[in-house]
């Protein structure tokens, strides 16, 4: 035994029987991909579906808040745009996809 063997152990050949199964080697990667799907991709798809349903269900008289924080009552519903009444005599057009939340009726009147 040399002095180097004390610091670095000599390499030994694997026992007879061959290498481990390739499927077992990739199992941790597959497991991590499954976890990634259930923790990140699936919930995001669910949120996108709920938002799309909410935007498609908007109608005249609904109170909404946009992504920019603008709140108002829907006065006209178009295919791509909504008209919001934000105060007396002030109406703005916003894209349908800019709607962040649908508020319960009467929320903006109490402010």
KAMO-V408340 format. One record per residue. N is the residue number from 1. SS is DSSP state (h for helix, s for strand, l for the rest). OMEGA is omega in whole degrees, -180 to 180 (NA if undefined). D_LAST is the distance of its C-alpha to the last C-alpha in Angstrom with 2 decimals. Layout:
# KAMO-V408340
N:SS:OMEGA:D_LAST + N:SS:OMEGA:D_LAST
This chain:
# KAMO-V408340
1:l:-179:85.66 + 2:l:180:84.79 + 3:h:178:82.52 + 4:h:179:79.88 + 5:h:178:79.70 + 6:h:-178:78.43 + 7:h:-178:75.34 + 8:l:-179:74.82 + 9:l:-180:75.68 + 10:l:179:77.79 + 11:l:178:76.26 + 12:l:179:77.64 + 13:l:178:77.65 + 14:l:179:75.52 + 15:l:180:77.33 + 16:l:-179:78.78 + 17:l:175:76.41 + 18:l:-177:74.42 + 19:l:178:70.85 + 20:l:-178:67.82 + 21:l:-178:66.35 + 22:h:180:64.11 + 23:h:180:61.49 + 24:h:179:61.17 + 25:h:-178:60.68 + 26:h:-179:57.71 + 27:h:177:56.14 + 28:h:179:53.85 + 29:h:178:52.52 + 30:h:179:51.88 + 31:h:179:50.19 + 32:h:177:47.86 + 33:h:178:46.99 + 34:h:178:46.13 + 35:h:178:43.87 + 36:h:180:42.22 + 37:h:-176:41.58 + 38:h:-179:40.01 + 39:h:-175:37.87 + 40:h:-172:36.64 + 41:h:-177:37.50 + 42:h:177:36.80 + 43:h:179:33.26 + 44:h:178:32.34 + 45:h:179:33.81 + 46:h:178:31.85 + 47:h:179:28.49 + 48:h:180:29.56 + 49:h:179:30.53 + 50:h:179:27.25 + 51:h:180:25.28 + 52:h:178:27.70 + 53:h:180:27.36 + 54:h:-179:23.54 + 55:h:180:23.81 + 56:h:-178:26.59 + 57:l:-179:24.72 + 58:l:179:21.76 + 59:l:-180:21.70 + 60:l:179:20.14 + 61:l:178:16.78 + 62:l:176:15.87 + 63:s:-175:12.57 + 64:s:171:13.72 + 65:s:179:13.55 + 66:s:178:16.71 + 67:l:179:19.04 + 68:l:178:18.09 + 69:l:-180:14.42 + 70:l:180:13.37 + 71:s:179:10.83 + 72:s:179:11.42 + 73:s:-179:13.13 + 74:s:178:16.89 + 75:s:177:18.97 + 76:s:178:22.36 + 77:s:176:24.00 + 78:l:-180:27.10 + 79:l:-178:29.57 + 80:l:-175:28.45 + 81:s:174:25.29 + 82:s:172:21.99 + 83:s:-178:20.32 + 84:s:171:16.54 + 85:s:-177:14.57 + 86:s:173:12.04 + 87:s:-179:11.56 + 88:l:177:14.00 + 89:l:-179:17.43 + 90:s:177:16.68 + 91:s:179:17.91 + 92:s:175:19.24 + 93:s:177:21.76 + 94:s:176:21.56 + 95:s:180:24.19 + 96:h:-177:23.80 + 97:h:180:24.83 + 98:h:180:22.00 + 99:s:-179:19.52 + 100:s:-176:18.73 + 101:s:174:16.79 + 102:s:-177:15.94 + 103:s:173:12.69 + 104:l:-178:12.94 + 105:l:-180:12.29 + 106:l:-178:9.20 + 107:l:-176:7.09 + 108:l:179:5.39 + 109:l:-179:5.48 + 110:l:-179:3.81 + 111:l:NA:0.00
